[in-house]
Amino acid sequence: MFYVAHNGSKKPRILAYAIKVWQGLARSNLFITSTPFSKPLIAMNKSVIRLAALMVSMLLCQCKSVAAPGDEKRWQNAYSYTQDQAMENQSAISGSWSEKVEEIMISALSLTGVDYKYGGRSPETGFDCSGFVQYVFKHAAQISLPPSARTISEMGDAVKREDLQPGDLVFFNTLRSAFSHVGIYVGNNQFIHAPRAGAKVRIESMDERYWRTRYNGAKRLEVEASQ
């Protein structure tokens, strides 16, 4: 649940609704059950999921949101992207890779709310950090990744923090070991990931002290997509 504010405009309500749609679908049995009826239901809702994710991606550029009261302070998110910044970032991404990044963003956002599970590799089981990234890149960009954050960090091209673009992988030291955690950068110093046991896939701010002090670097897998 998110509370959103943006100078009294109606966009916060639209963003909040879009977030509820994708989070609700992500948590529902339409995503995580396997029954004779699940495939038709998933197909029926695919366009809704895609629309909700795209709405959120667009509206994040202009809205500011923070985690609902009661959440730990370090898990709060702050969105303050301007439209010009969003357009600038998008134009900096090459054509074919840009298309894959769009699919990566839609896939990643649609999995918001899925439970964390150590060793998990699917929405049915839940995800750990590398399992989440592995699943998204496999299904959205047809890029196969190894099973651990550290081995994933050995792929692609290194990216400076100031040059980060949506779809880049960001790495952190969370287990007293470099490159022990990975997430997907979504823009405006935000990333989406499977955080820890007892939590769910969610978006967080890299500016929070916990993540800022544990940041190890970033990689872009555009070269992997071209192979």
Secondary structure, DSSP 8 states (H G I E B T S, - for coil): -EEEESTT-SHHHHHHHHHHHHHHHHHSHHHH--STTHHHHHHHHHHHHHHHHHHHHHHTTT-EEEE-TTS-GGG-------HHHHHHHHHTS-HHHHHHHHHHHHHHHHTTT-BB-TT-EETTTEE-HHHHHHHHHHHHH-----SSHHHHTTSSEEE-GGG--TT-EEEE--SSSTT-EEEEEEETTEEEE--STT-BSEEEETTSHHHHTTEEEEEE-HHHHT-
